[in-house]
Structure formats: structure tokens, C-alpha cells
Amino acid sequence: MSQTRQPRRVLYAWEWGAGSGHVQRFLPIAEAVSQNGDDVVWVLKEMDRLKSCPTRKGYQVVHCPQLKPCRCGDAIPPRNLAAITWNLGYHDADRLVSVVRDWLEIFIRTRPDLVVQDFGATAGMIARSIGIRTMRIGTGYTCPPRRELPVDLPWFAKRLSSEELQNSPSNSFANCTTSLAYEKVMDRIAAACRVNGLSVPSRWDEVVEGCEDDILATLPLLDPYAAVRASPTWDGVWVGRQCLARVTDDNNSALNSESAAVLAYLKPFAHWKQLFAALKQLRVRVDLVADGVSENLLQQCDPAWVRICDGFRSIEAAAAGEMTLINNGNHGSTALSLLHGMPVIACPLFFEQRLTAEAIEEAGVGTFLDVRYPDRFMETLRTGLQEERFRARAKRFEERHASLFRDQSAAVLDRLNRQLG
């Protein structure tokens, strides 16, 4: 008589970063796991990112133990993952001890068979120490190559060769060595592990190899470590639970129908009003996905030119309508845009978004504007919207890299199941 298989449990750990992209990337995998009769535990930095997901049997949602980022004046310039971990909370020795303890309690309570780590380091490191299998899923920025010492981003090497950085003062980021951040972080890790009865990693690769398998959900163009990876395999991108957005007013879709059009995925920034004023002056219609944008800022957008979308807006549909994407240099929307042949104008707010924005410009599939200088918005937007070469190159990019845009869920699920055993 055959025995019923016991459900296995997959724990998804998202520690750092913000926005919907993290959860959206894993959601189709989680749904397949759940439909297979296994359980999924979501440990989320932002609890509301699953609010639009229907409740499914086998789902548990837990708030991620939180580290507190450095103040700007105390931060080590983030040339590598060690410096990133320091800035995102490993500087605080007491808090790190507490967070490691909280993660241990989560593992003891949920008893996962596999930990899938998104952007973070703590969950994978602890899972390795207590013998839980692991895998890591994320962008090139969040999944750097594994080395005995942390690998510096090649972006810095380009700038270190410039005369400006060669002559920079000794306390600048140009002279902040890899070993400085590494030694500081390893000291904090060692202390937190000892207090909590865990084995102490002696090298950096023992920290990042808390995860045995990497899913590089990215493209070579958007992987800032592409030049220094050994035998890399990029898994491309796939669409999560993205639905067509509802709009607040269907009537204005007919207004200005002969004008240029953009799809905007934007977070608030200081010169928001000037950006939309420039777009209006250029007679550009905007479908705006207003994720985390205050009513005050939305009211500064002319409804004759800006249509507010509630929820996700299909990038595929926007590309079919010959629109251009304006975003903050976010990885997911940029990748989907390029793989649908749609050029991008990036407005980066954070360091990793700047890396994406520069890659876009260097590849000639779009451009980026500096959000600090509103007097330059008009010129940059005009270039990004009117230069036909950007759209032509984005179309060629789509043709060349179509294999990296398909439903990867089955392949990722197969690797996950191999880890589960």
C-alpha cells in the first residue's frame, strides 16, 4: 500500500531592497510549489507586497527580522557585497546578534526543507550553518560571484583609472579598500554566530555560499559583474503575477492621441513636478503607475496628459503601442522593456539603479537623466524620446535575446526540486 508523500516546505527569504520586483520574481515558482502539494513560507521585508495575491493553501507570511541601515556619514562606500551588508545593517553588532537569533527561531518554528534567498545574506548563512539546503535567486547585483574575498564591482575599476579618482583624497570611495569592509563585516558575523551557537565562517565565500545554487534572473547587459564571472549562465527574466492596470479615467486615453507616449514606473523624488512639467511641454502622454506616490505629488500632474494607473501596467502592451519606458533604473521593468524592444529613459535614485542606467546608455537602448538637475530634464527627455536609434537598437536587442524571455518557471522549479531531493 503506497504512503502519502509528506508536504515539503520552501522558505523564501527577502531581507533587503524595496518594491514589488522581489516577490513578483518568486511568485510563479511559489504557486507551482503550492500546486504540487508543498508548503511555502514567505519571510518578507515588506509585508504588503503579497496583498494582491489570492490566499493559497500552504502559504504562511512572516515579517523579516529587520536590520537598521547605516547613517550616510557612517557608511562604507559599497564597492562590493561586504560593504553593502555593512551599510544595510551589519555595522550594528548588537542588532545583528538579535536578528540572527530571530532567524534561528523562524527556522525552528517553520522547519523548512529549502531556503530560497532573495537579496540578503543572513538567512542563507544561518541555513548553511544548521544544515538546511539553500538556493539564491536574484539579479546580478544581488548575486555577485563567489570568491574567498568579496569581488569589487567592475564599475569602480573604470573610474579608478580616471585622473579625478587617482587624485582623490585618502578618505574617498576610490581609496576604500575591499579588505576594510570585509574585515569589519566578518568581525560582526563572527560575534553574532558565537553568541547564537553557530559555526563561524572564516572566509567570505562561506558566507555567500550559504546558498548552494544561484538563479541569475537577469541578462548579461544588466549584470554589473558580467565581465568577471567565470562560466556564467544567465537565466533571463520571467513575468510574475502582473495584471493590466485599472485607470482612473478612460476618457483621457483619447486625448492627445497623436502625441508621443510613455509608460512611467517611478518612485517620488525631489524634482518630480519639474519632470512632469517637461513631459507636458514636450506634449508627451503618460501612463503613470503610482506605487507609493503621495496624493500631493499626483495632483501636480496634469490629468489631460497623465493617466494614473492603479496596479501594474503591461509592459508588453506598452511596447506594442510604441511607448517608451521611464523608470528609476529598476532591474525588472528595464529587463522586460528591453526584451519587448522598448527603449528606456532611467531616472536612477540609488547606486544599483545608476549601474543599470549607465548600462542602458552604453548599449544605446536608451538614456538616463540625473534627477538632481531639473534644468537638464528637457534636453534629456527630448533626446530619449526623439532619437530613433534607441528604439531601433532596443528592437535588435529583443531579436537577439528573445531566448532570455520565456516562461522560466518550470526550469527554476526543476532546480528547486533537485535541491529539495
Sequence and secondary structure as in RCSB ss.txt:
>XXXX:A:sequence
MSQTRQPRRVLYAWEWGAGSGHVQRFLPIAEAVSQNGDDVVWVLKEMDRLKSCPTRKGYQVVHCPQLKPCRCGDA
IPPRNLAAITWNLGYHDADRLVSVVRDWLEIFIRTRPDLVVQDFGATAGMIARSIGIRTMRIGTGYTCPPRRELP
VDLPWFAKRLSSEELQNSPSNSFANCTTSLAYEKVMDRIAAACRVNGLSVPSRWDEVVEGCEDDILATLPLLDPY
AAVRASPTWDGVWVGRQCLARVTDDNNSALNSESAAVLAYLKPFAHWKQLFAALKQLRVRVDLVADGVSENLLQQ
CDPAWVRICDGFRSIEAAAAGEMTLINNGNHGSTALSLLHGMPVIACPLFFEQRLTAEAIEEAGVGTFLDVRYPD
RFMETLRTGLQEERFRARAKRFEERHASLFRDQSAAVLDRLNRQLG
>XXXX:A:secstr
        EEEEE  S  SSHHHHHHHHHHHHHHHTT EEEEEESSGGGGTTS   TTEEEEE        GGG 
   SSHHHHHIIIIIT HHHHHHHHHHHHHHHHHH  SEEEE S SHHHHHHHHTT EEEEEE TTTS    SS 
   HHHHHHHTSHHHHTS TTSGGG  HHHHHHHHHHHHHHHHHHTT     SHHHHHTTSS EEE S GGG TT
GGG SS     B   S    EES SGGGGTTTTSEEEEEE    TTHHHHHHHHHHTTEEEEEE SS  HHHHTT
S TTTEEEEES   HHHHHHTT EEEESS HHHHHHHHTTT  EEE   SHHHHHHHHHHHHHTSEEE  TT GG
GHHHHHHHHHH HHHHHHHHHHHHHTGGGBS  HHHHHHHHHHHH 
